[in-house]
Amino acid sequence: MTPRPAPVVTEQICNAFVTAADELLRRRAGLIAESDIDDFIALGWMDWDAGSLRITPLGQMALLRIRSRVAAVA
């Protein structure tokens, strides 16, 4: 299987990632769109760990940057 190229990081992907992270915290990973999960995995922001979706260290750093950027605008 050929690996999927990483998507371009857009505001839409960033917003979806923040929402997905919130859903994971609430233990509602089933509400995250599969296409979004594929994008987050391709970016290295999430991965599967023993059948559970988790945010990677790279994803945690991205989440901090996204949230701080949003807070600076607000």
N, C-alpha and C positions, 0 to 999 in steps of 0.2 A: 504494500500500500504506500503510495507516495504521500509524504507529509504535506499538509496544507500550509500554504504560505501565511505568515502572520498578517493580520489585517492592519490597515492604517488606523492609528489611534485618533479617533475623532471625539468631539464633544458628546456625541450620541453614545459611543462605546463607553466613555468615561462615566456618563450618567447611568448607563445600564449596569456598569460594574459596581457603582455605589449602591444601587438598588439590590443587586444580587448579593452583595456582602451583607446588607441588612437582612435579606431573606435567610441567608445561611445562619446568621446569629439567632434568628427566630426559629431555626430548624425547619424551614419551609423551602428547601432546595427544589422541590418539585414545581415551584412556581417560576423558576428561572427558565427562560426559553432555551431549548437545546442549541439553537444557533448562537446564542450569546455565550453559552458554556464553551462551545467550540472555539469561538473567538478568544475568550479568556484563556483557554488552554494554549491556543496558538501563540498568544502573547506572553505566556509563562506566568500569568497572574493567578491561575488556578490549576489544580491537578486532582487526579483521583488517588485516594489513599485508602486502601482496604475497602473499596466500595463506597467511600464517602467523598464527597466533593469538599475540597479545602482550598483556602487562599494560601498561595506560596509566599515566602519571604519577599520575593520581587513584587508580588501582588499587594502585600501589606505596605510596601514602600510607595507603590503607585497610588494606593488608596489614600495614604496620608497626603501625598502631593495633590491629588484631586480634591480632597476635602479642604485642604488649606487654601487652594486656589478659589474654591467656591466660597469659603468664609471671607476671603479678602475682597471678593466682589460684593458680597452682601452688606 
